[in-house]
Amino acid sequence: MTGPERRDILKKPSNTKSYITTLALIFLLWWSADKTDSSIAKLIEGLPEMGKLLVEMVPPDWSYIDVVWKPMVETIQMAVIGTTLGGLAAIPVALLAAGNVTRNPWIYHPARIILNLIRTIPELLFAGLFVAIFGIGAMPGVLALAFFSFGLIAKLTYESIEAIDPGPLEAMTAVGANKLQWIHFGVVPQVAAQYIAYFLYTFEVNVRAAAVLGLVGAGGIGLTLDRTLQMFRYDRSALIIILTLAIVLLIDFVSTKIRERLL
């Protein structure tokens, strides 16, 4: 091989694609900011008002904690029930949506379409719909979180099922195991840890979401937060935010430790 040929082979690849991609991203960012009327100048203009709001939030009204504690516990209870209901309902649908368990495309494709449809609707919209049906309270929030949990856990679980080792499944098929035995001994042991990890992660998300659902009347601490904001009692709003943050951090720490042991 001659010297020029070697240099042609070792020649640095063209950066044209990188430049085009970068320019396209910059244009997309500029276009989005222009259409949404977002700019750094507007952010700077709003800083004084943000400062005034923060001043009104300090110090928090710690005497309000007796009022806040009960709806905060209700928020956690909503997340527990909603996550449990959604997680249990997700198990059979995840099995139906997994192509290596349900071989029939007429079954797993509709199951995936249902999951995509449910995940398309945000939990706030679910909460608004259920508030219109059941009225203001915790029940609409629980149902909204249950639907959200169902869509998320089922999606993640069926993807994990499709990535399992097919060896044990083939061995069980060879010895004549029926479908239930095939799932119980071949599928469940391989995805149980991931399923529990997804369940705990969804529970974390639901605690945060449940704190917001009250803004549309779906119970929990969000209803109390909305009331304090409407009354311009930002010192009480600050207490609610601090308490919510502390509980979310605690739940996040505990669930992270559990997931580390499982995975």
Secondary structure, DSSP 8 states (H G I E B T S, - for coil): --HHHHHHHT-----HHHHHHHHHHHHHHHHHHHHTT--HHHHHHHHHHHHHHHHHH-S--GGGHHHHHHHHHHHHHHHHHHHHHHHHHHHHHHHHH-TTT---HHHHHHHHHHHHHHHHS-HHHHHHHHHHHH-SSHHHHHHHHHHHHHHHHHHHHHHHHHTS-HHHHHHHHHTT--HHHHIIIIIHHHHHHHHHHHHHHHHHHHHHHHHHHGGGT-SSHHHHHHHHHHTT-HHHHHHHHHHHHHHHHHHHHHHHHHHHHH-
